[in-house]
Amino acid sequence: PEEKLNLDDSQWEDIHVVTGALKMFFRELPEPLFPYCFFEQFVEAIKIQDNATRIKVIKTLVKKLPRPNYDTMKILFEHLKKIAAKESVNLMSTQSLGIVFGPTLLRPEKETGNMAVHMLYQNQIVELMLSEYSKIFVS
């Protein structure tokens, strides 16, 4: 049975509860928002030294995503960009958002010994997609 949420309940006034629920939703999907088969490609893209090339490759990868993933990602990153724009109030920079959402949205299918390295790339990918949102999501 589908659970009905009462958004008037006072628990939803705590932004950490809302953020936790959002992260849990993405973590519990059968596959991450960035599908497993794209993980290595995104990691290779973030390693590119030239910034313009890196953005172009990431944009190309994003466009190859299944439509539901792309649409969800576009809306989510647009929302996260609004959060980053209010960094002076909420202390959430693009870097902080990368740390919070990177491992939730993007992970390898099988965890290997490079977890710490992967986490760094996961954060950087989310951070780049937030800071370069208009270049990546605008056709």
C-alpha positions in Angstrom: 0.0 0.0 0.0 1.2 3.5 -0.8 2.1 5.6 2.2 0.5 9.0 2.4 2.8 11.7 3.8 1.3 14.5 5.9 3.6 17.4 4.9 1.9 19.6 7.5 3.4 17.4 10.2 6.0 19.5 12.2 8.8 17.0 11.5 9.0 18.3 7.9 10.0 21.8 9.2 13.4 20.4 10.0 15.4 20.7 6.7 17.6 17.8 7.8 14.6 15.5 7.8 13.7 16.6 4.3 17.3 16.2 3.0 17.5 12.8 4.7 14.3 11.7 3.0 15.5 12.9 -0.4 18.9 11.2 0.0 17.2 8.0 1.1 14.9 8.0 -1.9 17.9 8.2 -4.3 19.9 5.7 -2.3 17.1 3.1 -2.4 16.5 3.3 -6.1 17.3 -0.1 -7.7 20.1 1.7 -9.6 21.7 5.1 -8.9 20.5 8.3 -10.7 23.8 8.0 -12.7 23.3 4.4 -13.9 26.1 1.9 -13.0 27.1 1.4 -16.6 28.0 5.2 -16.8 30.0 5.3 -13.6 33.5 4.7 -15.1 32.8 7.0 -18.0 31.9 9.9 -15.6 35.0 9.1 -13.5 37.2 9.2 -16.6 35.5 12.5 -17.7 36.1 14.2 -14.4 39.9 13.3 -14.6 40.2 15.4 -17.9 42.6 18.3 -17.2 41.2 20.8 -19.7 38.1 22.3 -18.1 36.2 23.0 -21.4 36.8 19.5 -22.6 35.8 18.0 -19.3 32.5 20.0 -19.4 31.9 18.9 -23.0 32.4 15.2 -22.2 30.2 15.3 -19.1 27.5 17.1 -21.1 27.7 14.4 -23.8 27.4 11.7 -21.1 24.5 13.4 -19.5 22.7 13.6 -22.8 23.2 9.8 -23.2 21.4 9.0 -20.0 17.9 7.4 -20.1 15.3 10.1 -20.3 13.8 9.6 -16.8 17.3 9.9 -15.3 18.1 12.9 -17.4 14.9 14.7 -16.5 15.2 13.9 -12.8 18.9 14.9 -12.8 18.1 18.2 -14.4 15.4 19.1 -11.9 17.5 17.9 -8.9 20.6 19.8 -10.0 18.5 22.9 -10.7 17.2 22.7 -7.1 20.7 22.1 -5.6 21.9 25.1 -7.5 19.3 27.2 -5.8 20.5 25.8 -2.4 24.2 26.7 -3.3 23.1 30.2 -4.3 22.0 30.7 -0.7 25.3 29.5 0.7 25.7 32.6 2.9 22.6 31.5 4.8 22.7 27.7 4.7 26.5 27.2 4.4 25.9 24.7 1.6 28.4 25.4 -1.2 28.6 23.4 -4.4 31.5 21.6 -2.8 29.4 20.7 0.3 26.6 19.5 -1.9 29.0 17.4 -3.9 30.1 15.7 -0.6 26.5 15.2 0.5 25.0 14.0 -2.8 28.0 12.6 -4.7 28.0 9.1 -3.2 24.2 8.9 -3.2 23.7 9.7 -6.9 26.7 8.1 -8.3 28.4 4.9 -7.3 30.1 1.8 -8.7 28.0 -1.4 -9.0 30.7 -3.3 -7.0 32.6 -1.5 -4.2 36.3 -2.0 -4.8 39.4 -1.0 -2.8 39.3 2.5 -4.4 36.4 3.7 -2.3 38.1 6.8 -1.0 39.3 7.7 -4.6 35.8 7.0 -6.0 34.3 9.3 -3.3 36.6 12.2 -4.3 35.5 11.8 -8.0 31.8 11.4 -7.0 32.0 14.7 -5.1 33.9 16.4 -8.0 31.4 15.2 -10.6 28.4 16.6 -8.6 30.3 19.8 -7.9 31.2 20.3 -11.5 27.6 19.6 -12.7 26.3 22.2 -10.2 28.9 24.9 -11.1 28.5 24.3 -14.8 24.8 23.5 -14.8 23.9 26.0 -17.5 26.6 24.6 -19.9 25.7 20.9 -19.2 21.9 21.1 -19.2 21.2 23.7 -21.8 21.1 22.4 -25.3 
